[in-house]
Amino acid sequence: MPSKQILLVEDNPDLHQLTRHALGQEDEVVWARDGQQALDYLWARGEHAARDPSEQPALVILDMNLPMLSGLQVLRQLRENPLTEVTPVVMLTSSSEPDDVRACYRSGANGYVAKPVAFAQYRRKVASLRDFWLGVNETASLN
């Protein structure tokens, strides 16, 4: 499978490292520490102004509980912008509350994964997520 880019939006450095490890080395992982950094990266603003916004990641993995803007706020903004309206977004979060799951799907999430506590389970879920979204799923382009 050719290398693809993943945007990981996670404010916890330990979970960032754990997720990055579980994703493997085959793909480029860009890390945004909060919702505003994620939007700046995706829309090529601020420190990312030189980036080509027409080249979107193959997958955004988005935590719900973020500083600056919540994951749900980020998701809603992504779906309202033509640059990111079709970018696959999977919520990877600690909540398994039905209201949170429903809110994310209603706001345009493509998937919702509750973070397991056990390392081995976490690693398997993240690896499966990557395999499906980058290896099996067909993504739409902006063109």
N, CA, C and O atoms as CSV, one atom per row, in Angstrom:
chain,resi,resn,atom,element,x,y,z
A,1,MET,N,N,0.842,-1.173,0.000
A,1,MET,CA,C,0.000,0.000,0.000
A,1,MET,C,C,0.890,1.239,0.000
A,1,MET,O,O,1.771,1.345,0.854
A,2,PRO,N,N,0.692,2.196,-0.940
A,2,PRO,CA,C,1.527,3.390,-0.985
A,2,PRO,C,C,1.308,4.263,0.246
A,2,PRO,O,O,0.255,4.204,0.881
A,3,SER,N,N,2.303,5.066,0.574
A,3,SER,CA,C,2.236,5.948,1.730
A,3,SER,C,C,1.154,7.005,1.558
A,3,SER,O,O,0.989,7.588,0.487
A,4,LYS,N,N,0.427,7.234,2.638
A,4,LYS,CA,C,-0.608,8.267,2.658
A,4,LYS,C,C,-0.417,9.109,3.903
A,4,LYS,O,O,0.330,8.735,4.808
A,5,GLN,N,N,-1.090,10.244,3.948
A,5,GLN,CA,C,-0.959,11.126,5.094
A,5,GLN,C,C,-2.172,11.011,6.009
A,5,GLN,O,O,-3.311,10.926,5.551
A,6,ILE,N,N,-1.901,11.011,7.317
A,6,ILE,CA,C,-2.930,10.986,8.349
A,6,ILE,C,C,-2.724,12.225,9.211
A,6,ILE,O,O,-1.601,12.522,9.619
A,7,LEU,N,N,-3.803,12.946,9.489
A,7,LEU,CA,C,-3.753,14.037,10.454
A,7,LEU,C,C,-4.310,13.502,11.764
A,7,LEU,O,O,-5.475,13.112,11.838
A,8,LEU,N,N,-3.482,13.485,12.786
A,8,LEU,CA,C,-3.873,13.026,14.114
A,8,LEU,C,C,-4.071,14.257,14.992
A,8,LEU,O,O,-3.132,15.014,15.241
A,9,VAL,N,N,-5.301,14.446,15.455
A,9,VAL,CA,C,-5.627,15.602,16.291
A,9,VAL,C,C,-5.845,15.089,17.711
A,9,VAL,O,O,-6.904,14.557,18.043
A,10,GLU,N,N,-4.822,15.261,18.534
A,10,GLU,CA,C,-4.809,14.697,19.889
A,10,GLU,C,C,-3.965,15.603,20.777
A,10,GLU,O,O,-2.810,15.880,20.452
A,11,ASP,N,N,-4.522,16.071,21.893
A,11,ASP,CA,C,-3.790,16.990,22.757
A,11,ASP,C,C,-2.889,16.288,23.768
A,11,ASP,O,O,-1.997,16.925,24.329
A,12,ASN,N,N,-3.092,15.017,24.012
A,12,ASN,CA,C,-2.303,14.281,24.995
A,12,ASN,C,C,-1.050,13.705,24.316
A,12,ASN,O,O,-1.170,12.842,23.446
A,13,PRO,N,N,0.147,14.167,24.699
A,13,PRO,CA,C,1.374,13.679,24.046
A,13,PRO,C,C,1.570,12.165,24.179
A,13,PRO,O,O,2.079,11.527,23.258
A,14,ASP,N,N,1.175,11.592,25.307
A,14,ASP,CA,C,1.320,10.147,25.481
A,14,ASP,C,C,0.407,9.379,24.526
A,14,ASP,O,O,0.823,8.388,23.925
A,15,LEU,N,N,-0.842,9.839,24.386
A,15,LEU,CA,C,-1.757,9.178,23.446
A,15,LEU,C,C,-1.337,9.422,22.008
A,15,LEU,O,O,-1.549,8.571,21.145
A,16,HIS,N,N,-0.744,10.574,21.747
A,16,HIS,CA,C,-0.195,10.831,20.415
A,16,HIS,C,C,0.854,9.779,20.079
A,16,HIS,O,O,0.808,9.176,19.007
A,17,GLN,N,N,1.802,9.557,20.992
A,17,GLN,CA,C,2.864,8.581,20.753
A,17,GLN,C,C,2.298,7.167,20.613
A,17,GLN,O,O,2.720,6.413,19.737
A,18,LEU,N,N,1.358,6.812,21.463
A,18,LEU,CA,C,0.740,5.490,21.406
A,18,LEU,C,C,0.011,5.283,20.079
A,18,LEU,O,O,0.134,4.229,19.456
A,19,THR,N,N,-0.736,6.274,19.659
A,19,THR,CA,C,-1.480,6.182,18.398
A,19,THR,C,C,-0.525,6.131,17.221
A,19,THR,O,O,-0.704,5.327,16.305
A,20,ARG,N,N,0.474,6.972,17.241
A,20,ARG,CA,C,1.472,6.993,16.161
A,20,ARG,C,C,2.157,5.631,16.045
A,20,ARG,O,O,2.379,5.138,14.939
A,21,HIS,N,N,2.487,5.034,17.169
A,21,HIS,CA,C,3.108,3.708,17.180
A,21,HIS,C,C,2.154,2.671,16.592
A,21,HIS,O,O,2.566,1.819,15.805
A,22,ALA,N,N,0.891,2.743,16.970
A,22,ALA,CA,C,-0.098,1.786,16.478
A,22,ALA,C,C,-0.374,1.950,14.986
A,22,ALA,O,O,-0.733,0.984,14.312
A,23,LEU,N,N,-0.210,3.161,14.470
A,23,LEU,CA,C,-0.433,3.399,13.041
A,23,LEU,C,C,0.667,2.801,12.176
A,23,LEU,O,O,0.459,2.566,10.985
A,24,GLY,N,N,1.834,2.553,12.761
A,24,GLY,CA,C,2.936,1.989,12.000
A,24,GLY,C,C,3.761,3.061,11.328
A,24,GLY,O,O,3.531,4.254,11.521
A,25,GLN,N,N,4.724,2.627,10.536
A,25,GLN,CA,C,5.691,3.528,9.915
A,25,GLN,C,C,5.416,3.791,8.437
A,25,GLN,O,O,6.118,4.581,7.807
A,26,GLU,N,N,4.399,3.134,7.881
A,26,GLU,CA,C,4.191,3.225,6.433
A,26,GLU,C,C,3.689,4.575,5.954
A,26,GLU,O,O,3.921,4.957,4.807
A,27,ASP,N,N,3.001,5.299,6.828
A,27,ASP,CA,C,2.349,6.533,6.405
A,27,ASP,C,C,2.865,7.732,7.190
A,27,ASP,O,O,3.354,7.596,8.312
A,28,GLU,N,N,2.749,8.901,6.582
A,28,GLU,CA,C,3.136,10.144,7.249
A,28,GLU,C,C,2.027,10.527,8.227
A,28,GLU,O,O,0.858,10.587,7.849
A,29,VAL,N,N,2.392,10.785,9.477
A,29,VAL,CA,C,1.423,11.224,10.481
A,29,VAL,C,C,1.769,12.647,10.879
A,29,VAL,O,O,2.864,12.926,11.368
A,30,VAL,N,N,0.812,13.547,10.658
A,30,VAL,CA,C,0.950,14.948,11.053
A,30,VAL,C,C,0.173,15.102,12.352
A,30,VAL,O,O,-0.952,14.614,12.467
A,31,TRP,N,N,0.767,15.777,13.328
A,31,TRP,CA,C,0.142,15.921,14.635
A,31,TRP,C,C,-0.328,17.345,14.864
A,31,TRP,O,O,0.455,18.289,14.758
A,32,ALA,N,N,-1.606,17.498,15.176
A,32,ALA,CA,C,-2.164,18.774,15.626
A,32,ALA,C,C,-2.564,18.597,17.083
A,32,ALA,O,O,-3.239,17.626,17.428
A,33,ARG,N,N,-2.158,19.517,17.933
A,33,ARG,CA,C,-2.373,19.402,19.376
A,33,ARG,C,C,-3.703,19.982,19.850
A,33,ARG,O,O,-4.103,19.776,20.996
A,34,ASP,N,N,-4.382,20.706,18.966
A,34,ASP,CA,C,-5.691,21.252,19.328
A,34,ASP,C,C,-6.506,21.479,18.057
A,34,ASP,O,O,-6.001,21.355,16.941
A,35,GLY,N,N,-7.763,21.811,18.253
A,35,GLY,CA,C,-8.669,21.973,17.117
A,35,GLY,C,C,-8.270,23.100,16.180
A,35,GLY,O,O,-8.409,22.974,14.964
A,36,GLN,N,N,-7.773,24.202,16.737
A,36,GLN,CA,C,-7.369,25.321,15.892
A,36,GLN,C,C,-6.174,24.961,15.025
A,36,GLN,O,O,-6.129,25.333,13.852
A,37,GLN,N,N,-5.198,24.237,15.585
A,37,GLN,CA,C,-4.045,23.791,14.791
A,37,GLN,C,C,-4.494,22.877,13.653
A,37,GLN,O,O,-3.964,22.945,12.545
A,38,ALA,N,N,-5.468,22.030,13.937
A,38,ALA,CA,C,-5.973,21.117,12.901
A,38,ALA,C,C,-6.580,21.899,11.743
A,38,ALA,O,O,-6.285,21.621,10.580
A,39,LEU,N,N,-7.421,22.870,12.055
A,39,LEU,CA,C,-8.041,23.673,10.989
A,39,LEU,C,C,-6.996,24.481,10.228
A,39,LEU,O,O,-7.065,24.588,9.004
A,40,ASP,N,N,-6.032,25.048,10.944
A,40,ASP,CA,C,-4.968,25.807,10.272
A,40,ASP,C,C,-4.195,24.908,9.308
A,40,ASP,O,O,-3.865,25.323,8.197
A,41,TYR,N,N,-3.908,23.688,9.729
A,41,TYR,CA,C,-3.195,22.757,8.845
A,41,TYR,C,C,-4.051,22.417,7.622
A,41,TYR,O,O,-3.590,22.532,6.486
A,42,LEU,N,N,-5.276,22.006,7.853
A,42,LEU,CA,C,-6.136,21.559,6.754
A,42,LEU,C,C,-6.445,22.676,5.765
A,42,LEU,O,O,-6.539,22.432,4.562
A,43,TRP,N,N,-6.599,23.876,6.255
A,43,TRP,CA,C,-6.959,24.989,5.392
A,43,TRP,C,C,-5.765,25.869,5.023
A,43,TRP,O,O,-5.942,26.940,4.442
A,44,ALA,N,N,-4.551,25.426,5.356
A,44,ALA,CA,C,-3.310,26.116,4.985
A,44,ALA,C,C,-3.299,27.571,5.457
A,44,ALA,O,O,-3.162,28.503,4.665
A,45,ARG,N,N,-3.446,27.730,6.771
A,45,ARG,CA,C,-3.421,29.061,7.388
A,45,ARG,C,C,-2.278,29.133,8.394
A,45,ARG,O,O,-1.728,28.110,8.804
A,46,GLY,N,N,-1.929,30.360,8.786
A,46,GLY,CA,C,-0.921,30.560,9.825
A,46,GLY,C,C,0.399,29.911,9.448
A,46,GLY,O,O,0.912,30.128,8.350
A,47,GLU,N,N,0.953,29.110,10.361
A,47,GLU,CA,C,2.256,28.483,10.120
A,47,GLU,C,C,2.217,27.475,8.979
A,47,GLU,O,O,3.267,27.028,8.517
A,48,HIS,N,N,1.029,27.111,8.521
A,48,HIS,CA,C,0.886,26.147,7.425
A,48,HIS,C,C,0.465,26.819,6.114
A,48,HIS,O,O,0.005,26.145,5.192
A,49,ALA,N,N,0.620,28.140,6.030
A,49,ALA,CA,C,0.168,28.895,4.858
A,49,ALA,C,C,0.855,28.449,3.567
A,49,ALA,O,O,0.289,28.617,2.487
A,50,ALA,N,N,2.045,27.894,3.652
A,50,ALA,CA,C,2.764,27.457,2.450
A,50,ALA,C,C,2.288,26.096,1.941
A,50,ALA,O,O,2.642,25.695,0.832
A,51,ARG,N,N,1.499,25.392,2.729
A,51,ARG,CA,C,1.011,24.071,2.346
A,51,ARG,C,C,-0.071,24.193,1.274
A,51,ARG,O,O,-0.838,25.156,1.275
A,52,ASP,N,N,-0.137,23.236,0.372
A,52,ASP,CA,C,-1.160,23.224,-0.674
A,52,ASP,C,C,-2.455,22.659,-0.096
A,52,ASP,O,O,-2.528,21.461,0.174
A,53,PRO,N,N,-3.479,23.492,0.102
A,53,PRO,CA,C,-4.712,23.017,0.734
A,53,PRO,C,C,-5.517,22.042,-0.128
A,53,PRO,O,O,-6.438,21.394,0.369
A,54,SER,N,N,-5.176,21.934,-1.409
A,54,SER,CA,C,-5.894,20.962,-2.242
A,54,SER,C,C,-5.416,19.533,-1.973
A,54,SER,O,O,-6.066,18.569,-2.379
A,55,GLU,N,N,-4.278,19.404,-1.287
A,55,GLU,CA,C,-3.748,18.083,-0.915
A,55,GLU,C,C,-4.131,17.790,0.530
A,55,GLU,O,O,-3.412,18.141,1.465
A,56,GLN,N,N,-5.268,17.145,0.688
A,56,GLN,CA,C,-5.787,16.844,2.017
A,56,GLN,C,C,-5.316,15.464,2.479
A,56,GLN,O,O,-5.028,14.597,1.654
A,57,PRO,N,N,-5.237,15.261,3.798
A,57,PRO,CA,C,-4.857,13.941,4.308
A,57,PRO,C,C,-5.859,12.882,3.861
A,57,PRO,O,O,-7.018,13.188,3.580
A,58,ALA,N,N,-5.404,11.650,3.800
A,58,ALA,CA,C,-6.291,10.537,3.455
A,58,ALA,C,C,-7.237,10.233,4.610
A,58,ALA,O,O,-8.288,9.622,4.415
A,59,LEU,N,N,-6.860,10.663,5.815
A,59,LEU,CA,C,-7.666,10.390,7.001
A,59,LEU,C,C,-7.350,11.407,8.082
A,59,LEU,O,O,-6.192,11.771,8.288
A,60,VAL,N,N,-8.395,11.865,8.774
A,60,VAL,CA,C,-8.242,12.686,9.979
A,60,VAL,C,C,-8.736,11.849,11.143
A,60,VAL,O,O,-9.871,11.374,11.142
A,61,ILE,N,N,-7.874,11.671,12.137
A,61,ILE,CA,C,-8.258,10.999,13.380
A,61,ILE,C,C,-8.384,12.099,14.415
A,61,ILE,O,O,-7.413,12.788,14.730
A,62,LEU,N,N,-9.593,12.257,14.942
A,62,LEU,CA,C,-9.937,13.441,15.731
A,62,LEU,C,C,-10.464,13.059,17.110
A,62,LEU,O,O,-11.435,12.311,17.227
A,63,ASP,N,N,-9.820,13.575,18.145
A,63,ASP,CA,C,-10.303,13.407,19.512
A,63,ASP,C,C,-11.446,14.395,19.744
A,63,ASP,O,O,-11.470,15.471,19.146
A,64,MET,N,N,-12.385,14.034,20.606
A,64,MET,CA,C,-13.486,14.946,20.918
A,64,MET,C,C,-13.092,16.027,21.905
A,64,MET,O,O,-13.532,17.170,21.780
A,65,ASN,N,N,-12.275,15.686,22.878
A,65,ASN,CA,C,-11.947,16.600,23.978
A,65,ASN,C,C,-10.620,17.279,23.708
A,65,ASN,O,O,-9.555,16.761,24.044
A,66,LEU,N,N,-10.705,18.448,23.097
A,66,LEU,CA,C,-9.515,19.193,22.693
A,66,LEU,C,C,-9.553,20.605,23.251
A,66,LEU,O,O,-10.634,21.143,23.492
A,67,PRO,N,N,-8.382,21.220,23.463
A,67,PRO,CA,C,-8.364,22.639,23.821
A,67,PRO,C,C,-8.670,23.503,22.590
A,67,PRO,O,O,-8.596,23.032,21.455
A,68,MET,N,N,-9.001,24.722,22.826
A,68,MET,CA,C,-9.308,25.735,21.796
A,68,MET,C,C,-10.676,25.476,21.171
A,68,MET,O,O,-11.623,26.221,21.422
A,69,LEU,N,N,-10.781,24.446,20.373
A,69,LEU,CA,C,-12.048,24.045,19.757
A,69,LEU,C,C,-12.240,22.556,20.039
A,69,LEU,O,O,-11.291,21.780,19.931
A,70,SER,N,N,-13.434,22.160,20.390
A,70,SER,CA,C,-13.677,20.737,20.635
A,70,SER,C,C,-13.622,19.968,19.317
A,70,SER,O,O,-13.734,20.555,18.241
A,71,GLY,N,N,-13.450,18.676,19.412
A,71,GLY,CA,C,-13.452,17.840,18.220
A,71,GLY,C,C,-14.752,17.962,17.442
A,71,GLY,O,O,-14.745,17.943,16.211
A,72,LEU,N,N,-15.862,18.086,18.148
A,72,LEU,CA,C,-17.158,18.229,17.496
A,72,LEU,C,C,-17.241,19.566,16.740
A,72,LEU,O,O,-17.787,19.619,15.638
A,73,GLN,N,N,-16.711,20.626,17.319
A,73,GLN,CA,C,-16.684,21.915,16.627
A,73,GLN,C,C,-15.807,21.838,15.379
A,73,GLN,O,O,-16.165,22.365,14.325
A,74,VAL,N,N,-14.665,21.183,15.506
A,74,VAL,CA,C,-13.768,21.013,14.356
A,74,VAL,C,C,-14.481,20.223,13.267
A,74,VAL,O,O,-14.461,20.619,12.101
A,75,LEU,N,N,-15.105,19.119,13.631
A,75,LEU,CA,C,-15.816,18.278,12.667
A,75,LEU,C,C,-16.873,19.079,11.911
A,75,LEU,O,O,-16.961,18.993,10.686
A,76,ARG,N,N,-17.657,19.838,12.623
A,76,ARG,CA,C,-18.712,20.641,11.970
A,76,ARG,C,C,-18.123,21.639,10.987
A,76,ARG,O,O,-18.663,21.833,9.898
A,77,GLN,N,N,-17.012,22.277,11.367
A,77,GLN,CA,C,-16.378,23.228,10.459
A,77,GLN,C,C,-15.786,22.527,9.235
A,77,GLN,O,O,-15.829,23.062,8.127
A,78,LEU,N,N,-15.237,21.337,9.438
A,78,LEU,CA,C,-14.687,20.585,8.305
A,78,LEU,C,C,-15.779,20.282,7.280
A,78,LEU,O,O,-15.555,20.395,6.075
A,79,ARG,N,N,-16.931,19.907,7.751
A,79,ARG,CA,C,-18.024,19.535,6.847
A,79,ARG,C,C,-18.650,20.737,6.145
A,79,ARG,O,O,-19.320,20.576,5.125
A,80,GLU,N,N,-18.441,21.933,6.677
A,80,GLU,CA,C,-18.982,23.149,6.064
A,80,GLU,C,C,-18.043,23.761,5.035
A,80,GLU,O,O,-18.441,24.674,4.311
A,81,ASN,N,N,-16.809,23.280,4.954
A,81,ASN,CA,C,-15.817,23.871,4.063
A,81,ASN,C,C,-15.582,22.964,2.859
A,81,ASN,O,O,-15.326,21.772,3.031
A,82,PRO,N,N,-15.665,23.508,1.641
A,82,PRO,CA,C,-15.464,22.693,0.439
A,82,PRO,C,C,-14.109,21.981,0.389
A,82,PRO,O,O,-13.999,20.927,-0.237
A,83,LEU,N,N,-13.087,22.528,1.030
A,83,LEU,CA,C,-11.770,21.887,1.023
A,83,LEU,C,C,-11.758,20.569,1.804
A,83,LEU,O,O,-10.966,19.675,1.508
A,84,THR,N,N,-12.636,20.457,2.797
A,84,THR,CA,C,-12.570,19.304,3.700
A,84,THR,C,C,-13.903,18.571,3.844
A,84,THR,O,O,-14.023,17.670,4.674
A,85,GLU,N,N,-14.884,18.940,3.064
A,85,GLU,CA,C,-16.213,18.343,3.238
A,85,GLU,C,C,-16.246,16.840,2.969
A,85,GLU,O,O,-17.125,16.149,3.484
A,86,VAL,N,N,-15.314,16.322,2.179
A,86,VAL,CA,C,-15.308,14.879,1.888
A,86,VAL,C,C,-14.117,14.148,2.520
A,86,VAL,O,O,-13.954,12.945,2.316
A,87,THR,N,N,-13.300,14.852,3.271
A,87,THR,CA,C,-12.153,14.226,3.927
A,87,THR,C,C,-12.650,13.251,4.991
A,87,THR,O,O,-13.440,13.644,5.849
A,88,PRO,N,N,-12.211,11.995,4.962
A,88,PRO,CA,C,-12.655,11.043,5.984
A,88,PRO,C,C,-12.193,11.454,7.380
A,88,PRO,O,O,-11.018,11.745,7.603
A,89,VAL,N,N,-13.144,11.469,8.314
A,89,VAL,CA,C,-12.855,11.831,9.702
A,89,VAL,C,C,-13.378,10.733,10.608
A,89,VAL,O,O,-14.559,10.389,10.575
A,90,VAL,N,N,-12.477,10.187,11.419
A,90,VAL,CA,C,-12.858,9.193,12.414
A,90,VAL,C,C,-12.596,9.790,13.785
A,90,VAL,O,O,-11.497,10.264,14.071
A,91,MET,N,N,-13.611,9.762,14.622
A,91,MET,CA,C,-13.473,10.222,15.996
A,91,MET,C,C,-12.837,9.091,16.799
A,91,MET,O,O,-13.327,7.962,16.783
A,92,LEU,N,N,-11.755,9.393,17.494
A,92,LEU,CA,C,-11.085,8.435,18.378
A,92,LEU,C,C,-11.069,9.104,19.745
A,92,LEU,O,O,-10.281,10.019,19.984
A,93,THR,N,N,-11.931,8.654,20.634
A,93,THR,CA,C,-12.162,9.385,21.867
A,93,THR,C,C,-12.448,8.458,23.035
A,93,THR,O,O,-12.740,7.276,22.848
A,94,SER,N,N,-12.361,8.996,24.222
A,94,SER,CA,C,-12.573,8.184,25.425
A,94,SER,C,C,-14.043,7.950,25.724
A,94,SER,O,O,-14.371,7.057,26.506
A,95,SER,N,N,-14.923,8.710,25.135
A,95,SER,CA,C,-16.352,8.582,25.426
A,95,SER,C,C,-17.008,7.492,24.591
A,95,SER,O,O,-16.748,7.361,23.395
A,96,SER,N,N,-17.850,6.725,25.237
A,96,SER,CA,C,-18.706,5.786,24.507
A,96,SER,C,C,-20.169,6.097,24.797
A,96,SER,O,O,-21.038,5.239,24.644
A,97,GLU,N,N,-20.432,7.329,25.216
A,97,GLU,CA,C,-21.793,7.779,25.510
A,97,GLU,C,C,-22.605,7.840,24.211
A,97,GLU,O,O,-22.154,8.431,23.230
A,98,PRO,N,N,-23.787,7.240,24.197
A,98,PRO,CA,C,-24.614,7.254,22.990
A,98,PRO,C,C,-24.882,8.653,22.441
A,98,PRO,O,O,-24.939,8.834,21.224
A,99,ASP,N,N,-25.048,9.642,23.316
A,99,ASP,CA,C,-25.292,11.010,22.840
A,99,ASP,C,C,-24.081,11.564,22.093
A,99,ASP,O,O,-24.243,12.276,21.103
A,100,ASP,N,N,-22.869,11.246,22.553
A,100,ASP,CA,C,-21.657,11.696,21.869
A,100,ASP,C,C,-21.523,11.020,20.507
A,100,ASP,O,O,-21.206,11.667,19.509
A,101,VAL,N,N,-21.768,9.717,20.480
A,101,VAL,CA,C,-21.690,8.968,19.217
A,101,VAL,C,C,-22.675,9.557,18.212
A,101,VAL,O,O,-22.315,9.824,17.066
A,102,ARG,N,N,-23.903,9.757,18.640
A,102,ARG,CA,C,-24.956,10.296,17.768
A,102,ARG,C,C,-24.590,11.700,17.274
A,102,ARG,O,O,-24.748,12.004,16.091
A,103,ALA,N,N,-24.104,12.550,18.175
A,103,ALA,CA,C,-23.731,13.919,17.793
A,103,ALA,C,C,-22.640,13.923,16.737
A,103,ALA,O,O,-22.670,14.737,15.815
A,104,CYS,N,N,-21.683,13.027,16.863
A,104,CYS,CA,C,-20.590,12.974,15.887
A,104,CYS,C,C,-21.080,12.507,14.526
A,104,CYS,O,O,-20.724,13.092,13.503
A,105,TYR,N,N,-21.884,11.470,14.505
A,105,TYR,CA,C,-22.407,11.006,13.219
A,105,TYR,C,C,-23.322,12.050,12.584
A,105,TYR,O,O,-23.290,12.248,11.370
A,106,ARG,N,N,-24.122,12.704,13.384
A,106,ARG,CA,C,-25.007,13.757,12.848
A,106,ARG,C,C,-24.212,14.941,12.304
A,106,ARG,O,O,-24.683,15.660,11.424
A,107,SER,N,N,-23.024,15.135,12.823
A,107,SER,CA,C,-22.176,16.243,12.382
A,107,SER,C,C,-21.268,15.866,11.219
A,107,SER,O,O,-20.523,16.708,10.717
A,108,GLY,N,N,-21.322,14.610,10.787
A,108,GLY,CA,C,-20.580,14.217,9.594
A,108,GLY,C,C,-19.389,13.304,9.804
A,108,GLY,O,O,-18.595,13.115,8.882
A,109,ALA,N,N,-19.240,12.726,11.000
A,109,ALA,CA,C,-18.139,11.784,11.207
A,109,ALA,C,C,-18.339,10.559,10.324
A,109,ALA,O,O,-19.466,10.114,10.107
A,110,ASN,N,N,-17.237,10.022,9.821
A,110,ASN,CA,C,-17.291,8.796,9.030
A,110,ASN,C,C,-17.165,7.560,9.906
A,110,ASN,O,O,-17.524,6.458,9.493
A,111,GLY,N,N,-16.650,7.749,11.126
A,111,GLY,CA,C,-16.498,6.638,12.051
A,111,GLY,C,C,-16.330,7.152,13.461
A,111,GLY,O,O,-16.007,8.319,13.679
A,112,TYR,N,N,-16.552,6.268,14.413
A,112,TYR,CA,C,-16.444,6.624,15.827
A,112,TYR,C,C,-15.840,5.436,16.554
A,112,TYR,O,O,-16.397,4.339,16.517
A,113,VAL,N,N,-14.709,5.640,17.212
A,113,VAL,CA,C,-14.017,4.568,17.920
A,113,VAL,C,C,-13.747,5.030,19.349
A,113,VAL,O,O,-13.115,6.064,19.568
A,114,ALA,N,N,-14.232,4.257,20.315
A,114,ALA,CA,C,-13.938,4.539,21.718
A,114,ALA,C,C,-12.540,4.003,22.029
A,114,ALA,O,O,-12.202,2.878,21.663
A,115,LYS,N,N,-11.739,4.816,22.704
A,115,LYS,CA,C,-10.371,4.422,23.043
A,115,LYS,C,C,-10.400,3.334,24.115
A,115,LYS,O,O,-10.900,3.565,25.216
A,116,PRO,N,N,-9.874,2.163,23.807
A,116,PRO,CA,C,-9.771,1.137,24.845
A,116,PRO,C,C,-8.686,1.519,25.854
A,116,PRO,O,O,-7.758,2.261,25.530
A,117,VAL,N,N,-8.812,1.011,27.063
A,117,VAL,CA,C,-7.834,1.298,28.104
A,117,VAL,C,C,-6.589,0.427,27.940
A,117,VAL,O,O,-5.471,0.899,28.144
A,118,ALA,N,N,-6.774,-0.821,27.580
A,118,ALA,CA,C,-5.646,-1.759,27.449
A,118,ALA,C,C,-4.836,-1.440,26.192
A,118,ALA,O,O,-5.394,-1.232,25.114
A,119,PHE,N,N,-3.508,-1.404,26.351
A,119,PHE,CA,C,-2.609,-1.059,25.254
A,119,PHE,C,C,-2.791,-1.970,24.037
A,119,PHE,O,O,-2.892,-1.479,22.913
A,120,ALA,N,N,-2.833,-3.274,24.245
A,120,ALA,CA,C,-2.938,-4.213,23.118
A,120,ALA,C,C,-4.232,-3.993,22.347
A,120,ALA,O,O,-4.245,-4.040,21.117
A,121,GLN,N,N,-5.304,-3.755,23.062
A,121,GLN,CA,C,-6.599,-3.509,22.417
A,121,GLN,C,C,-6.578,-2.181,21.656
A,121,GLN,O,O,-7.094,-2.086,20.543
A,122,TYR,N,N,-5.980,-1.165,22.266
A,122,TYR,CA,C,-5.861,0.146,21.630
A,122,TYR,C,C,-5.094,0.017,20.326
A,122,TYR,O,O,-5.510,0.530,19.288
A,123,ARG,N,N,-3.979,-0.670,20.397
A,123,ARG,CA,C,-3.135,-0.855,19.214
A,123,ARG,C,C,-3.888,-1.585,18.097
A,123,ARG,O,O,-3.806,-1.188,16.935
A,124,ARG,N,N,-4.614,-2.641,18.441
A,124,ARG,CA,C,-5.390,-3.387,17.433
A,124,ARG,C,C,-6.469,-2.521,16.791
A,124,ARG,O,O,-6.658,-2.551,15.575
A,125,LYS,N,N,-7.175,-1.751,17.614
A,125,LYS,CA,C,-8.242,-0.897,17.070
A,125,LYS,C,C,-7.673,0.153,16.114
A,125,LYS,O,O,-8.213,0.374,15.030
A,126,VAL,N,N,-6.583,0.793,16.525
A,126,VAL,CA,C,-5.989,1.838,15.680
A,126,VAL,C,C,-5.427,1.235,14.395
A,126,VAL,O,O,-5.576,1.823,13.323
A,127,ALA,N,N,-4.789,0.084,14.486
A,127,ALA,CA,C,-4.262,-0.584,13.286
A,127,ALA,C,C,-5.400,-0.980,12.348
A,127,ALA,O,O,-5.273,-0.834,11.132
A,128,SER,N,N,-6.498,-1.472,12.889
A,128,SER,CA,C,-7.663,-1.832,12.067
A,128,SER,C,C,-8.262,-0.603,11.406
A,128,SER,O,O,-8.656,-0.640,10.240
A,129,LEU,N,N,-8.324,0.469,12.148
A,129,LEU,CA,C,-8.834,1.738,11.626
A,129,LEU,C,C,-7.993,2.167,10.424
A,129,LEU,O,O,-8.532,2.503,9.369
A,130,ARG,N,N,-6.683,2.152,10.590
A,130,ARG,CA,C,-5.776,2.514,9.503
A,130,ARG,C,C,-5.934,1.589,8.308
A,130,ARG,O,O,-6.015,2.051,7.170
A,131,ASP,N,N,-5.978,0.291,8.557
A,131,ASP,CA,C,-6.102,-0.673,7.463
A,131,ASP,C,C,-7.365,-0.437,6.645
A,131,ASP,O,O,-7.334,-0.487,5.416
A,132,PHE,N,N,-8.469,-0.181,7.325
A,132,PHE,CA,C,-9.715,0.041,6.586
A,132,PHE,C,C,-9.683,1.365,5.818
A,132,PHE,O,O,-9.898,1.384,4.606
A,133,TRP,N,N,-9.415,2.470,6.520
A,133,TRP,CA,C,-9.544,3.780,5.889
A,133,TRP,C,C,-8.471,4.062,4.849
A,133,TRP,O,O,-8.718,4.802,3.897
A,134,LEU,N,N,-7.287,3.487,5.012
A,134,LEU,CA,C,-6.222,3.741,4.048
A,134,LEU,C,C,-6.020,2.601,3.061
A,134,LEU,O,O,-5.451,2.814,1.991
A,135,GLY,N,N,-6.471,1.397,3.394
A,135,GLY,CA,C,-6.239,0.254,2.530
A,135,GLY,C,C,-7.460,-0.253,1.792
A,135,GLY,O,O,-7.342,-0.762,0.677
A,136,VAL,N,N,-8.621,-0.122,2.390
A,136,VAL,CA,C,-9.838,-0.696,1.800
A,136,VAL,C,C,-10.746,0.404,1.236
A,136,VAL,O,O,-11.220,0.305,0.104
A,137,ASN,N,N,-10.977,1.420,2.009
A,137,ASN,CA,C,-11.928,2.484,1.656
A,137,ASN,C,C,-11.451,3.292,0.456
A,137,ASN,O,O,-10.259,3.562,0.311
A,138,GLU,N,N,-12.376,3.670,-0.385
A,138,GLU,CA,C,-12.111,4.596,-1.501
A,138,GLU,C,C,-12.527,5.993,-1.064
A,138,GLU,O,O,-13.658,6.194,-0.622
A,139,THR,N,N,-11.622,6.957,-1.183
A,139,THR,CA,C,-11.953,8.326,-0.791
A,139,THR,C,C,-12.268,9.170,-2.019
A,139,THR,O,O,-11.771,8.922,-3.118
A,140,ALA,N,N,-13.100,10.162,-1.797
A,140,ALA,CA,C,-13.451,11.103,-2.862
A,140,ALA,C,C,-12.398,12.183,-2.949
A,140,ALA,O,O,-11.790,12.539,-1.939
A,141,SER,N,N,-12.174,12.702,-4.121
A,141,SER,CA,C,-11.229,13.812,-4.269
A,141,SER,C,C,-12.012,15.102,-4.387
A,141,SER,O,O,-13.229,15.094,-4.571
A,142,LEU,N,N,-11.303,16.206,-4.278
A,142,LEU,CA,C,-11.949,17.522,-4.376
A,142,LEU,C,C,-12.343,17.840,-5.814
A,142,LEU,O,O,-13.193,18.700,-6.041
A,143,ASN,N,N,-11.757,17.183,-6.759
A,143,ASN,CA,C,-12.000,17.502,-8.185
A,143,ASN,C,C,-13.280,16.892,-8.679
A,143,ASN,O,O,-13.634,17.060,-9.846
